[in-house]
């Protein structure tokens, strides 16, 4: 690195502070479009079944959107600290900054924001992502950060998660993130199956699929919990320490899993205790079922009457003699 105007060259363009992921935007847009479509056709549903139908649509789309979106969120575990620390390598100048660490299933985000933003003749507003998914190399991303000349606080935090770090956090978080992601993909599949079963309708097995969806989501939290509670190296900035806690994605997954558990249990209990109320919730028309039974009876051969049976049971010879006598 060479000096320029008495300072070391750094990353030329700062990243926005924790930008919104375009993948999440696409997923949310798709589910909102589906919800808008169902709202348009809502007036075509008659009676009080309209409310139950709309609630089922909202609940189903909400669970599907959450299960799919949290795969790509980066706030399963978050932490912030305000500290006075060096901004550049080989420099004694200190800056007052907010340092944030955001851990997701596929990597970590390190955020650096100055207080104020403009200090030492620079705009301090960084957000860098270091991925460890199957098709990404975390150490390579960290090496690229070194080549770019990222600020020292970002490199210091990112170094804790490298494979060469004695902390060993990379292996724990990477494996736990992969298994949690697998559980969530399975939960998304079981959610699709439950929607299909409820629309057929096969209510009891749809409830079972909701219970399985809840179990898979809670198992994903268990996998992430194991990485969260492994011994960690302290991340110190002078006297200040960066500590993390569960983020919004963790609590959203927990709430959605409990919601699926409650809905699945309710379907199973109502199906065994009061099935007529469950049919009311799912707008099952009993008259339609009775009509189908009547159509079935219409196509079955009619049972002969007792008088016809008596005539048919008379031998053919005797029947001819009786007929001749009457004539």
VOBA-1610 file (N, C-alpha, C; in pm, whole numbers, padded with zeros to 5 digits, always signed):
BEGIN
Unk+00084-00119+00000Unk+00000+00000+00000Unk+00088+00125+00000Unk+00051+00223-00076Unk+00130+00345-00087Unk+00053+00462-00028Unk+00127+00561+00017Unk+00066+00679+00076Unk+00013+00771-00033Unk-00100+00836-00005Unk-00155+00936-00095Unk-00213+01048-00010Unk-00155+01166-00019Unk-00193+01280+00064Unk-00178+01249+00213Unk-00076+01170+00246Unk-00050+01140+00386Unk-00138+01035+00446Unk-00218+00966+00367Unk-00307+00862+00420Unk-00299+00742+00328Unk-00335+00628+00382Unk-00333+00504+00305Unk-00459+00494+00219Unk-00447+00439+00099Unk-00566+00424+00013Unk-00661+00321+00070Unk-00790+00349+00056Unk-00891+00258+00108Unk-00996+00232+00002Unk-01088+00144+00037Unk-01196+00105-00053Unk-01261+00229-00113Unk-01264+00245-00245Unk-01305+00372-00305Unk-01450+00409-00282Unk-01540+00313-00279Unk-01683+00345-00264Unk-01739+00268-00147Unk-01796+00338-00053Unk-01851+00274+00065Unk-01985+00212+00033Unk-02012+00101+00099Unk-02140+00034+00080Unk-02245+00097+00170Unk-02370+00085+00129Unk-02478+00137+00212Unk-02485+00058+00341Unk-02536+00125+00443Unk-02542+00061+00574Unk-02656-00041+00577Unk-02619-00167+00570Unk-02712-00279+00573Unk-02821-00266+00469Unk-02789-00282+00340Unk-02888-00266+00233Unk-02993-00376+00236Unk-03109-00345+00179Unk-03217-00443+00171Unk-03186-00543+00061Unk-03195-00670+00094Unk-03161-00775-00002Unk-03267-00781-00111Unk-03222-00784-00237Unk-03317-00790-00348Unk-03393-00923-00352Unk-03329-01031-00304Unk-03399-01160-00300Unk-03521-01153-00210Unk-03506-01090-00094Unk-03619-01074-00004Unk-03727-00988-00068Unk-03686-00884-00140Unk-03784-00797-00206Unk-03864-00873-00310Unk-03799-00961-00385Unk-03869-01039-00487Unk-03970-01135-00422Unk-03927-01203-00316Unk-04015-01298-00248Unk-04137-01227-00190Unk-04114-01116-00121Unk-04225-01042-00061Unk-04318-00989-00168Unk-04264-00942-00279Unk-04347-00891-00388Unk-04436-01000-00446Unk-04381-01121-00462Unk-04460-01232-00516Unk-04576-01267-00424Unk-04550-01277-00296Unk-04656-01315-00202Unk-04759-01202-00187Unk-04715-01076-00193Unk-04811-00966-00188Unk-04899-00964-00313Unk-04841-00998-00427Unk-04921-01006-00550Unk-05026-01116-00540Unk-04986-01230-00483Unk-05083-01338-00464Unk-05194-01295-00368Unk-05157-01225-00261Unk-05258-01178-00167Unk-05353-01079-00234Unk-05299-00989-00316Unk-05385-00893-00387Unk-05481-00964-00482Unk-05435-01071-00545Unk-05523-01148-00635Unk-05638-01211-00558Unk-05607-01267-00440Unk-05713-01328-00360Unk-05810-01223-00306Unk-05760-01104-00275Unk-05849-00997-00229Unk-05945-00955-00339Unk-05899-00955-00464Unk-05985-00917-00576Unk-06101-01014-00593Unk-06073-01144-00575Unk-06180-01243-00593Unk-06260-01267-00465Unk-06225-01196-00358Unk-06295-01215-00230Unk-06443-01183-00239Unk-06487-01076-00307Unk-06632-01049-00314Unk-06713-01159-00382Unk-06650-01246-00457Unk-06723-01354-00522Unk-06761-01467-00429Unk-06713-01465-00306Unk-06746-01570-00209Unk-06863-01522-00125Unk-06965-01603-00113Unk-07088-01564-00045Unk-07087-01609+00100Unk-07169-01538+00179Unk-07195-01579+00316Unk-07079-01552+00411Unk-07095-01607+00531Unk-06994-01587+00634Unk-06867-01666+00607Unk-06872-01759+00511Unk-06752-01832+00476Unk-06644-01743+00415Unk-06682-01622+00373Unk-06586-01529+00316Unk-06478-01493+00417Unk-06515-01471+00541Unk-06417-01432+00645Unk-06321-01546+00672Unk-06373-01668+00689Unk-06286-01782+00715Unk-06192-01809+00597Unk-06245-01795+00476Unk-06162-01816+00358Unk-06048-01715+00352Unk-06078-01589+00381Unk-05975-01485+00377Unk-05870-01508+00485Unk-05913-01549+00604Unk-05817-01577+00711Unk-05726-01693+00675Unk-05781-01797+00611Unk-05699-01909+00569Unk-05596-01866+00466Unk-05636-01781+00373Unk-05543-01732+00271Unk-05431-01650+00334Unk-05467-01560+00424Unk-05366-01475+00488Unk-05268-01559+00570Unk-05320-01652+00648Unk-05233-01737+00729Unk-05141-01821+00641Unk-05196-01881+00537Unk-05115-01965+00450Unk-05005-01887+00380Unk-05037-01770+00326Unk-04936-01690+00258Unk-04833-01636+00356Unk-04876-01601+00476Unk-04780-01551+00575Unk-04677-01657+00612Unk-04724-01779+00639Unk-04630-01887+00675Unk-04535-01916+00559Unk-04587-01925+00439Unk-04500-01952+00324Unk-04399-01842+00301Unk-04441-01716+00313Unk-04348-01604+00292Unk-04239-01603+00398Unk-04274-01631+00522Unk-04174-01631+00630Unk-04073-01744+00611Unk-04122-01865+00584Unk-04033-01980+00569Unk-03935-01959+00454Unk-03982-01896+00347Unk-03894-01875+00231Unk-03801-01756+00249Unk-03848-01650+00315Unk-03769-01529+00326Unk-03654-01544+00425Unk-03678-01611+00537Unk-03574-01619+00640Unk-03454-01702+00594Unk-03466-01771+00481Unk-03349-01838+00425Unk-03241-01738+00387Unk-03281-01617+00349Unk-03188-01520+00293Unk-03165-01398+00383Unk-03226-01397+00501Unk-03203-01285+00591Unk-03067-01297+00659Unk-03019-01184+00710Unk-02885-01180+00770Unk-02888-01129+00914Unk-02999-01147+00980Unk-03010-01097+01117Unk-03061-01205+01213Unk-03010-01327+01197Unk-03042-01432+01293Unk-02976-01403+01428Unk-02863-01338+01423Unk-02794-01298+01544Unk-02729-01162+01518Unk-02753-01067+01605Unk-02706-00931+01582Unk-02643-00875+01709Unk-02558-00775+01690Unk-02496-00706+01802Unk-02436-00574+01757Unk-02439-00476+01848Unk-02384-00343+01820Unk-02298-00298+01937Unk-02201-00214+01905Unk-02118-00154+02009Unk-02068-00019+01958Unk-02059+00076+02047Unk-02002+00207+02016Unk-01865+00217+02082Unk-01765+00251+02003Unk-01628+00248+02055Unk-01544+00354+01985Unk-01437+00393+02053Unk-01332+00475+01994Unk-01220+00382+01950Unk-01196+00373+01823Unk-01099+00277+01770Unk-01026+00337+01652Unk-00918+00274+01615Unk-00842+00319+01498Unk-00921+00286+01372Unk-00911+00376+01276Unk-00986+00360+01152Unk-00903+00296+01043Unk-00772+00323+01041Unk-00684+00274+00937Unk-00567+00200+00998Unk-00515+00109+00923Unk-00395+00037+00967Unk-00276+00131+00969Unk-00188+00108+01067Unk-00066+00187+01082Unk-00096+00335+01104Unk-00211+00365+01164Unk-00248+00504+01192Unk-00292+00512+01338Unk-00254+00619+01406Unk-00288+00637+01547Unk-00413+00721+01567Unk-00472+00772+01459Unk-00592+00854+01471Unk-00712+00765+01508Unk-00791+00813+01602Unk-00906+00739+01652Unk-01036+00803+01601Unk-01136+00720+01581Unk-01268+00767+01539Unk-01372+00704+01631Unk-01483+00774+01646Unk-01596+00722+01724Unk-01697+00662+01627Unk-01719+00532+01637Unk-01801+00461+01540Unk-01895+00363+01610Unk-02002+00329+01538Unk-02091+00219+01576Unk-02054+00098+01491Unk-02025-00013+01556Unk-01984-00135+01488Unk-02092-00239+01508Unk-02144-00293+01399Unk-02251-00392+01406Unk-02209-00524+01344Unk-02253-00633+01405Unk-02228-00768+01354Unk-02362-00836+01335Unk-02387-00885+01212Unk-02514-00950+01178Unk-02481-01086+01118Unk-02526-01191+01185Unk-02495-01329+01144Unk-02620-01392+01086Unk-02607-01447+00965Unk-02716-01518+00899Unk-02680-01663+00877Unk-02765-01732+00802Unk-02740-01873+00774Unk-02631-01892+00670Unk-02606-01790+00587Unk-02511-01803+00477Unk-02388-01715+00491Unk-02374-01644+00603Unk-02257-01560+00620Unk-02279-01453+00724Unk-02187-01357+00730Unk-02193-01249+00828Unk-02185-01115+00756Unk-02248-01015+00816Unk-02239-00877+00772Unk-02175-00795+00884Unk-02080-00713+00848Unk-02015-00624+00943Unk-02044-00481+00900Unk-02102-00402+00990Unk-02142-00266+00961Unk-02057-00169+01042Unk-02016-00060+00979Unk-01935+00043+01044Unk-01992+00179+01007Unk-02040+00252+01107Unk-02100+00384+01087Unk-02036+00482+01184Unk-01988+00593+01133Unk-01924+00692+01218Unk-02021+00777+01295Unk-01974+00832+01409Unk-02050+00925+01493Unk-01970+01054+01512Unk-01985+01154+01424Unk-02075+01161+01307Unk-02020+01082+01190Unk-02096+01080+01081Unk-02054+01000+00966Unk-01927+01054+00903Unk-01914+01186+00896Unk-01795+01247+00836Unk-01689+01271+00944Unk-01582+01194+00935Unk-01469+01208+01026Unk-01340+01186+00948Unk-01232+01244+00997Unk-01098+01235+00937Unk-01106+01254+00785Unk-01187+01351+00745Unk-01201+01387+00603Unk-01254+01271+00518Unk-01331+01181+00577Unk-01390+01069+00503Unk-01532+01044+00554Unk-01609+00977+00469Unk-01745+00935+00506Unk-01739+00791+00555Unk-01764+00772+00682Unk-01753+00639+00743Unk-01892+00576+00743Unk-01921+00497+00645Unk-02049+00425+00636Unk-02025+00301+00551Unk-02001+00190+00617Unk-01965+00066+00548Unk-02060-00046+00590Unk-02082-00136+00497Unk-02147-00263+00528Unk-02090-00369+00435Unk-02027-00470+00490Unk-01959-00572+00410Unk-02014-00710+00446Unk-02036-00790+00342Unk-02087-00926+00361Unk-01978-01027+00330Unk-01961-01125+00419Unk-01864-01233+00402Unk-01943-01364+00407Unk-01949-01435+00293Unk-02036-01552+00278Unk-01959-01680+00307Unk-02031-01780+00360Unk-01973-01913+00381Unk-02066-02023+00329Unk-02154-01992+00235Unk-02241-02094+00178Unk-02160-02193+00096Unk-02229-02296+00041Unk-02159-02405-00028Unk-02078-02356-00147Unk-02128-02256-00218Unk-02059-02209-00336Unk-01974-02085-00309Unk-01950-02053-00183Unk-01871-01937-00146Unk-01756-01978-00055Unk-01648-01903-00063Unk-01529-01926+00019Unk-01512-01806+00111Unk-01532-01828+00240Unk-01523-01718+00335Unk-01382-01658+00338Unk-01282-01743+00341Unk-01144-01692+00346Unk-01112-01610+00221Unk-01167-01650+00108Unk-01144-01573-00015Unk-01210-01435-00004Unk-01331-01430+00051Unk-01398-01301+00069Unk-01320-01213+00166Unk-01267-01275+00270Unk-01187-01198+00365Unk-01059-01146+00299Unk-00996-01229+00213Unk-00876-01187+00142Unk-00905-01070+00048Unk-01022-01073-00017Unk-01060-00961-00102Unk-01077-00833-00021Unk-01128-00847+00101Unk-01141-00730+00188Unk-01006-00672+00225Unk-00909-00759+00247Unk-00775-00710+00274Unk-00717-00636+00154Unk-00740-00690+00035Unk-00689-00625-00085Unk-00756-00489-00109Unk-00885-00480-00078Unk-00954-00353-00095Unk-00908-00248+00006Unk-00854-00293+00116Unk-00815-00199+00220Unk-00931-00153+00304Unk-01016-00248+00345Unk-01130-00214+00429Unk-01082-00160+00563Unk-01165-00081+00632Unk-01127-00028+00763Unk-01091-00138+00862Unk-01004-00104+00955Unk-00953-00203+01050Unk-01062-00268+01135Unk-01165-00195+01186Unk-01268-00262+01266Unk-01341-00372+01191Unk-01368-00350+01060Unk-01437-00453+00982Unk-01350-00576+00965Unk-01225-00556+00933Unk-01133-00669+00916Unk-01111-00743+01047Unk-01109-00671+01156Unk-01088-00734+01287Unk-01204-00826+01322Unk-01327-00779+01299Unk-01444-00863+01329Unk-01452-00981+01232Unk-01428-00956+01104Unk-01436-01063+01005Unk-01331-01169+01028Unk-01217-01131+01081Unk-01109-01228+01103Unk-01148-01333+01207Unk-01237-01297+01298Unk-01279-01392+01402Unk-01350-01514+01344Unk-01404-01502+01222Unk-01482-01608+01162Unk-01407-01681+01050Unk-01280-01654+01033Unk-01202-01724+00931Unk-01169-01866+00979Unk-01133-01951+00884Unk-01099-02089+00919Unk-00967-02097+00995Unk-00878-02000+00976Unk-00751-02001+01048Unk-00760-01943+01188Unk-00874-01884+01221Unk-00889-01822+01352Unk-00893-01929+01462Unk-00823-01908+01573Unk-00828-02006+01682Unk-00963-02010+01753Unk-01052-01916+01721Unk-01184-01915+01786Unk-01268-02035+01747Unk-01252-02083+01623Unk-01330-02198+01577Unk-01476-02168+01551Unk-01512-02039+01537Unk-01653-02005+01516Unk-01699-02033+01373Unk-01606-02030+01279Unk-01644-02051+01139Unk-01709-02188+01120Unk-01646-02290+01172Unk-01696-02427+01152Unk-01832-02444+01219Unk-01848-02393+01341Unk-01974-02409+01413Unk-02088-02338+01343Unk-02067-02212+01307Unk-02174-02136+01244Unk-02204-02186+01104Unk-02103-02225+01031Unk-02124-02270+00893Unk-02205-02400+00891Unk-02167-02499+00973Unk-02239-02627+00975Unk-02381-02607+01028Unk-02395-02530+01135Unk-02529-02506+01191Unk-02617-02433+01091Unk-02560-02337+01019Unk-02638-02264+00919Unk-02684-02353+00806Unk-02599-02446+00763Unk-02637-02537+00655Unk-02751-02629+00698Unk-02743-02685+00818Unk-02849-02774+00864Unk-02978-02698+00891Unk-02968-02577+00945Unk-03088-02497+00966Unk-03154-02462+00834Unk-03074-02429+00733Unk-03128-02400+00601Unk-03197-02522+00541Unk-03139-02640+00560Unk-03201-02764+00510Unk-03336-02787+00576Unk-03345-02767+00708Unk-03471-02784+00778Unk-03577-02687+00726Unk-03537-02566+00696Unk-03632-02467+00648Unk-03681-02500+00507Unk-03593-02552+00421Unk-03639-02593+00288Unk-03738-02708+00300Unk-03714-02801+00390Unk-03809-02910+00412Unk-03940-02856+00467Unk-03933-02756+00556Unk-04055-02696+00609Unk-04135-02627+00499Unk-04066-02566+00403Unk-04136-02504+00291Unk-04209-02609+00207Unk-04148-02725+00188Unk-04213-02833+00112Unk-04335-02886+00186Unk-04324-02908+00316Unk-04439-02956+00393Unk-04550-02852+00398Unk-04514-02724+00396Unk-04616-02619+00390Unk-04694-02628+00259Unk-04624-02649+00148Unk-04691-02664+00019Unk-04786-02785+00020Unk-04741-02895+00080Unk-04825-03015+00087Unk-04949-02988+00171Unk-04933-02915+00282Unk-05049-02884+00367Unk-05149-02797+00293Unk-05103-02701+00214Unk-05195-02619+00135Unk-05271-02705+00035Unk-05201-02800-00026Unk-05266-02889-00123Unk-05370-02977-00054Unk-05339-03030+00063Unk-05433-03117+00134Unk-05554-03040+00183Unk-05536-02917+00226Unk-05649-02838+00272Unk-05741-02798+00156Unk-05688-02787+00038Unk-05771-02750-00076Unk-05843-02868-00138Unk-05808-02993-00101Unk-05868-03109-00168Unk-06013-03139-00129Unk-06061-03131-00006Unk-05992-03110+00121Unk-05972-03241+00197Unk-05852-03258+00250Unk-05821-03369+00341Unk-05767-03304+00468Unk-05859-03265+00555Unk-05826-03174+00664Unk-05733-03237+00767Unk-05757-03363+00801Unk-05677-03426+00906Unk-05531-03434+00865Unk-05504-03478+00745Unk-05364-03490+00701Unk-05302-03352+00674Unk-05384-03255+00640Unk-05334-03118+00631Unk-05286-03068+00766Unk-05360-03102+00872Unk-05316-03067+01008Unk-05186-03135+01044Unk-05172-03262+01004Unk-05045-03331+01030Unk-04928-03264+00959Unk-04950-03218+00837Unk-04843-03150+00763Unk-04807-03017+00829Unk-04907-02948+00886Unk-04876-02824+00957Unk-04793-02852+01081Unk-04824-02960+01150Unk-04743-02998+01266Unk-04600-03031+01224Unk-04585-03099+01112Unk-04451-03131+01064Unk-04376-03004+01024Unk-04446-02909+00964Unk-04384-02780+00930Unk-04335-02710+01055Unk-04417-02709+01159Unk-04376-02646+01286Unk-04254-02716+01345Unk-04254-02850+01341Unk-04142-02924+01398Unk-04012-02894+01323Unk-04018-02885+01191Unk-03897-02856+01113Unk-03846-02715+01141Unk-03935-02620+01156Unk-03892-02483+01186Unk-03828-02475+01324Unk-03885-02544+01420Unk-03827-02544+01555Unk-03693-02618+01557Unk-03679-02722+01476Unk-03550-02791+01466Unk-03443-02700+01406Unk-03481-02616+01309Unk-03385-02521+01253Unk-03334-02425+01360Unk-03423-02383+01450Unk-03380-02297+01561Unk-03286-02372+01655Unk-03313-02500+01673Unk-03227-02580+01761Unk-03086-02590+01704Unk-03075-02608+01572Unk-02942-02615+01510Unk-02868-02482+01526Unk-02938-02372+01505Unk-02872-02242+01520Unk-02839-02214+01666Unk-02921-02264+01757Unk-02897-02246+01901Unk-02767-02312+01944Unk-02734-02426+01885Unk-02609-02494+01921Unk-02488-02410+01884Unk-02492-02341+01769Unk-02381-02254+01730Unk-02377-02129+01817Unk-02493-02080+01854Unk-02500-01958+01935Unk-02439-01978+02073Unk-02447-02097+02126Unk-02401-02121+02262Unk-02263-02187+02268Unk-02191-02189+02158Unk-02053-02237+02162Unk-01963-02127+02217Unk-01852-02164+02283Unk-01761-02061+02335Unk-01708-01972+02224Unk-01709-01841+02246Unk-01666-01745+02146Unk-01547-01667+02195Unk-01468-01621+02099Unk-01359-01530+02131Unk-01418-01391+02157Unk-01370-01319+02255Unk-01422-01183+02277Unk-01382-01090+02163Unk-01475-01003+02125Unk-01449-00902+02022Unk-01438-00769+02093Unk-01317-00727+02123Unk-01290-00610+02206Unk-01245-00492+02121Unk-01298-00376+02153Unk-01253-00248+02096Unk-01218-00158+02213Unk-01096-00171+02262Unk-01058-00100+02383Unk-01131-00158+02502Unk-01204-00074+02573Unk-01281-00122+02688Unk-01420-00172+02649Unk-01461-00144+02525Unk-01594-00186+02478Unk-01588-00325+02417Unk-01693-00402+02439Unk-01700-00539+02389Unk-01825-00555+02302Unk-01806-00617+02187Unk-01917-00642+02095Unk-01982-00775+02130Unk-02106-00769+02178Unk-02180-00889+02216Unk-02304-00900+02128Unk-02338-01021+02092Unk-02452-01046+02003Unk-02565-01116+02078Unk-02683-01103+02023Unk-02801-01170+02077Unk-02889-01213+01960Unk-02992-01291+01988Unk-03080-01338+01881Unk-03145-01220+01810Unk-03151-01229+01676Unk-03205-01122+01595Unk-03349-01144+01555Unk-03397-01056+01467Unk-03537-01061+01428Unk-03576-01187+01355Unk-03487-01241+01272Unk-03520-01364+01197Unk-03539-01483+01291Unk-03459-01489+01397Unk-03473-01598+01493Unk-03610-01594+01560Unk-03649-01475+01608Unk-03777-01464+01678Unk-03895-01480+01583Unk-03880-01433+01459Unk-03986-01452+01360Unk-04005-01599+01327Unk-03896-01673+01316Unk-03906-01818+01292Unk-03972-01889+01408Unk-03935-01849+01530Unk-03996-01910+01648Unk-04146-01882+01653Unk-04186-01758+01628Unk-04328-01723+01633Unk-04406-01797+01524Unk-04350-01807+01404Unk-04420-01876+01295Unk-04429-02026+01323Unk-04323-02083+01378Unk-04328-02225+01413Unk-04434-02254+01518Unk-04444-02168+01619Unk-04548-02186+01721Unk-04687-02166+01662Unk-04699-02073+01567Unk-04828-02053+01501Unk-04870-02177+01423Unk-04778-02237+01349Unk-04808-02362+01276Unk-04843-02474+01373Unk-04773-02480+01486Unk-04804-02582+01586Unk-04945-02564+01641Unk-04983-02439+01667Unk-05117-02411+01719Unk-05224-02443+01616Unk-05202-02401+01490Unk-05302-02426+01386Unk-05316-02575+01355Unk-05203-02645+01346Unk-05210-02788+01319Unk-05279-02864+01430Unk-05247-02830+01555Unk-05313-02896+01669Unk-05462-02865+01671Unk-05498-02740+01639Unk-05640-02704+01636Unk-05718-02782+01532Unk-05658-02801+01414Unk-05725-02878+01308Unk-05746-03022+01352Unk-05645-03083+01411Unk-05655-03224+01452Unk-05757-03240+01565Unk-05756-03147+01662Unk-05848-03158+01775Unk-05993-03136+01729Unk-06016-03034+01646Unk-06151-03011+01597Unk-06200-03126+01510Unk-06111-03187+01435Unk-06152-03299+01349Unk-06199-03418+01432Unk-06145-03434+01550Unk-06185-03547+01634Unk-06296-03513+01732Unk-06309-03387+01773Unk-06408-03349+01874Unk-06533-03291+01809Unk-06516-03188+01726Unk-06629-03123+01662Unk-06600-03103+01513Unk-06614-03207+01435Unk-06582-03196+01291Unk-06673-03101+01216Unk-06799-03079+01267Unk-06889-02988+01196Unk-06837-02844+01200Unk-06772-02805+01311Unk-06715-02670+01318Unk-06593-02657+01227Unk-06517-02764+01217Unk-06404-02761+01126Unk-06451-02750+00981Unk-06559-02818+00947Unk-06614-02807+00813Unk-06668-02667+00787Unk-06719-02602+00893Unk-06766-02465+00879Unk-06651-02370+00849Unk-06538-02391+00917Unk-06421-02306+00895Unk-06368-02321+00753Unk-06372-02442+00699Unk-06320-02469+00565Unk-06428-02463+00458Unk-06548-02415+00494Unk-06656-02391+00398Unk-06694-02517+00321Unk-06699-02628+00391Unk-06741-02752+00326Unk-06893-02755+00321Unk-06951-02770+00202Unk-07095-02766+00180Unk-07154-02906+00198Unk-07234-02923+00304Unk-07296-03054+00326Unk-07399-03087+00219Unk-07465-02981+00171Unk-07567-03006+00068Unk-07505-03065-00057Unk-07380-03022-00086Unk-07311-03076-00202Unk-07283-03224-00184Unk-07248-03262-00061Unk-07223-03403-00034Unk-07350-03486-00046Unk-07461-03430+00004Unk-07587-03503-00006Unk-07631-03517-00151Unk-07605-03413-00230Unk-07641-03419-00371Unk-07561-03528-00442Unk-07434-03539-00406Unk-07353-03643-00468Unk-07404-03782-00430Unk-07450-03796-00305Unk-07505-03925-00263Unk-07632-03957-00342Unk-07715-03854-00364Unk-07838-03878-00439Unk-07808-03917-00583Unk-07710-03852-00643Unk-07672-03890-00778Unk-07619-04032-00781Unk-07549-04072-00676Unk-07499-04209-00671Unk-07613-04310-00661Unk-07714-04275-00582Unk-07827-04364-00568Unk-07908-04371-00699Unk-07909-04259-00772Unk-07985-04256-00896Unk-07928-04354-00998Unk-07799-04369-01000Unk-07737-04457-01097Unk-07732-04602-01050Unk-07765-04630-00925Unk-07769-04767-00878Unk-07901-04831-00919Unk-07906-04964-00946Unk-08032-05029-00982Unk-08130-05026-00866Unk-08254-04992-00898Unk-08356-04981-00793Unk-08392-05118-00740Unk-08422-05120-00611Unk-08461-05246-00549Unk-08606-05278-00588Unk-08634-05395-00634Unk-08772-05430-00675Unk-08864-05436-00555Unk-08992-05407-00581Unk-09091-05410-00473Unk-09126-05554-00439Unk-09196-05569-00329Unk-09230-05704-00283Unk-09328-05772-00380Unk-09420-05690-00441Unk-09516-05749-00533Unk-09447-05799-00659Unk-09351-05722-00708Unk-09279-05765-00827Unk-09199-05890-00798Unk-09141-05891-00676Unk-09065-06011-00639Unk-09156-06134-00636Unk-09280-06116-00587Unk-09370-06229-00582Unk-09402-06280-00721Unk-09427-06188-00817Unk-09459-06229-00953Unk-09342-06299-01016Unk-09222-06243-00994Unk-09106-06302-01056Unk-09073-06438-00997Unk-09117-06459-00874Unk-09088-06588-00811Unk-09186-06697-00854Unk-09293-06661-00926Unk-09388-06761-00973Unk-09327-06835-01090Unk-09337-06968-01094Unk-09282-07042-01209Unk-09350-06999-01337Unk-09275-07010-01444Unk-09324-06963-01574Unk-09447-07042-01619Unk-09448-07173-01592Unk-09563-07255-01632Unk-09690-07214-01562Unk-09685-07194-01431Unk-09804-07153-01355Unk-09852-07017-01399Unk-09757-06927-01432Unk-09795-06792-01476Unk-09876-06799-01606Unk-09840-06889-01695Unk-09915-06905-01821Unk-10056-06960-01795Unk-10067-07057-01702Unk-10198-07115-01674Unk-10289-07010-01613Unk-10238-06930-01523Unk-10324-06826-01462Unk-10369-06727-01568Unk-10286-06693-01654Unk-10320-06595-01758Unk-10428-06654-01852Unk-10416-06780-01888Unk-10514-06843-01977Unk-10648-06853-01911Unk-10653-06887-01781Unk-10779-06897-01707Unk-10852-06764-01704Unk-10772-06652-01680Unk-10839-06520-01676Unk-10897-06484-01812Unk-10836-06521-01917Unk-10893-06491-02049Unk-11018-06574-02072
//
